[in-house]
Amino acid sequence: MNELIGRVFSFEKTVFPDSRELFGKLSTEGQSPKALMISCADSRIVPEQIMQAEPGELFVCRNAGNMVPSYATMNGGVSSTVEYAVVALGVRDIIVCGHSDCGAMKALAAPEEPKGMPNVVAWLRHGAAAEHVVSSCSPHLDGNERVRAVSLQNIIAQIAHLRTHPSVAAAIARGEMALHGWFVDISAGLVLGLDGDTGQFVPMREDRALPVALPAAQRAATEPAFAEAAE
């Protein structure tokens, strides 16, 4: 803990002074994030680092397994964050981001439920469809291959849940919302994107069109959600 506190002092002494103008602007003008990322709470995945985002550019919601409960199944933080991001902040891109070696996905893919963690067990039910798809369509998979397959299917399932939220559904109907599914391979430093046309996860490359799970009707599917930050 002392090491972490030391980094707080470093922020106050070096990081903040170098970005004083930016923080001043954010405090007076408020935030206008370019995208909402719903990612896993795993300490190895840092959304702002992956996106190379500055303060104010990325709205983030983190939880175990990057779950998005279907609307009305749980009145909680995820639903409230999604609603606020879309209605109050006007976010037009939402990214559901999973990753390799995910503990939640390992538990979801395991033959037995985790012991002594009733809240975790209940939470993992939001990913039940992903596990069922893999068990039904790829029953031969086991070990790491099964966990990876469940992780990818879970991203697809959570995007489907996301579309049940009224604010998201309305934005999609107006042609103002694009949905993205990303998978971060920790060991390879690789980010895969869900191509909604093929249903496949493909590497994201600078010289290729951005794979989009659900493009906004009135926007080009190749328009990067985060082009300004990447420049």
N, C-alpha and C positions, 0 to 999 in steps of 0.2 A: 504493500500500500504506500509506503514511503516513496518508492520509485514513481508511482503514479502521481502522487502529490507533487513530486519534484517537476513533473512535466506540466502541471498546472502553473507552477511558478514560471516555467519556461514560456508558456503561452502568454502570461501577463507581461513578461519582460521583453520577449523577442517577436513572437508571432503576432500579437495584437498590434504593437506599434507599427509593424510593417504593413498591416492591413487596416489601419485606423480609418482611412477614408471609406473603405468598403463597409466596415461595421457601422460607421456613422450614417452612411446612406441607408443601410438596412434598418437602422433604428428609427430613422425619420420617415422613410418612404414605405416601410413594410417589406414583405416578401412577395416574390412572383416566381415561384419555382417552375422549372420547365417540365418536370415530370414527377410522378409519384412512383416510388419503388417499394414494392412489398417483398421483403426478403426474409431470409432466415435469421434468427438471433445468434447463430453460430459466430463465435468470436473471430473465426478465421475469414469471415466474409464482411468486408467493410464497403457498403454501397458507394459512399463518397469517394473512396479510393479507386474502386473499379471504374466509376464514371469520371474520375479526375474533376470532381465538382467543387466549386467554391461555395462558401456559405451563402445561402439564399437561392441556390440553383436547384436543389433536389429535396423533395419532400419524402420522408422515409417512414415506413411502418415495418417494424421487425417483430417476428414471433417465431416460435418453434415450428419449423417445417414450412415457412412462408405460406400459411393457410389463409384463406379468405372464406369465412363461413357464409353460406348462402343467406340472403337477406331474410330477416325475421327469425332465423334459427338461433341467433345470439345477439343481443343488444350490447355490444361491447366496443373495445377500442378499435378493432379493425374496421367495423362498419362505420363508426364515427369518423375515423381518419379518412376513409374513402369519401364519405359524404362531404366532409369539410374541404378536402382537396379539390373535389369536382365543383361543388356549388360556390364555396366562398373564395377559393383561390383560382378557379378557372383552369385547373390542370387539364390538358388535352391528351396526355399520354400516360398510361399506367403500365408499369412493368412488374410482372410476377417473376421473381428471381430465385431459383433453387440452386443447389450446388452438390458437388460430389462428396462422398463420405459423410452424408448428413445423418446425425444421430436420430432425428425424428423419423427419417425414412427407413433407417435400419430397424427401428422399433415397429414401424408400420409393416415392413416386409417380413418380420420375424413370425414364426409359427405360434408363439405365445405372447400374450400381452405383458408389458413391463410390470414388474412386481413393486408394490409399495408406492406407486405413483398414480393414484386414481384420477387426478386432474389431467395428467399427461395422456392417459388412456382415453379419457373423454374428448380431449382436444384432437387426438389423432383420428377420431371418427370423421373429421372433416376431410380426411384424405382416403376414406374407405373405397371410393370409386377407383382411385388409382391402383390400389392393391388388387382390387377385384379384376380390373382390366388385365393386369399382368398375369395373375393367377389363371385367368380364363384363356387368354390368348398366347401366353408364353410360359406354360407350366414347367418347361424344361429348364428354365433359368434358375440359378441358385447363387448364393454368395454375393460377391460384389456386382455381378452382372444383374442379379435380381434387384438389388438396392438401386442401382443406376436406372434400371427400367422403371421402377416405382417412382423414383425422383422425377423423371421426365414426364411420366403420366400424371403425376401430382400437379405439375405446373399447368398442364392442360385442364385438369379438373378444377383447379382454383380459378383459372380464367373463366370457365363456365359458371362457377359460383359468382364471380365478380359481375357477370352480366345480369344476375338477378337483382342487383342493387338498383333501385329506381333512378338515382342520380346518374349512374353509369348508363343504364338502358336509355334514358332520355337523351343523354349526350351522344350516344351511338346513333339513335334515331335522327338526331339533328345533323349528323355527319361531322360532329365536333370531337369525337373520341377515337383514339387508336389504342389497341391493347397489344402488349408485347409479352412473350414468354422467353426468359433467358435461363441458361444453365451455365454455372461457372465450374469449370474443371480446375480444382485447386492445384493439383500437382503439375498440370500442363500450362497453367496460366492462360487458359483458353475460355472464351465465352461463346456459347452456342445460342442461336436465336431460333425460335419456332416460326417456320414458314406455314402460315395458315392455309395456303393452297395445297401443299403436299402433306402437311401433318408431320413433317420431319424437322429435327433440330439440326441446323447447319452452322458451320463457323462463320462468324461475322468478319468481313474483310473490307478494307477501304475501297477496293476496286470492284466491289459487288453491291448490288442493291441490298438495302437493309431488310432482312427477313422480318415480317410483321405477322403476328397472329391474327389480328383483325384490323385492317387499315381503315382509317376514317374515310367515309364515302366521298368527302369533298377535298381530300388531300391526297397527294401522290404517295403511293405505298413505299416509295424509295426515299422519302424525306426522313432524314435521321431525327429522332426525337431530341437528340442532344448535340446537334451539329455545332452550335456556338461554343459549347464547353470543350469540344474535342479540338477546336482550332487553337 
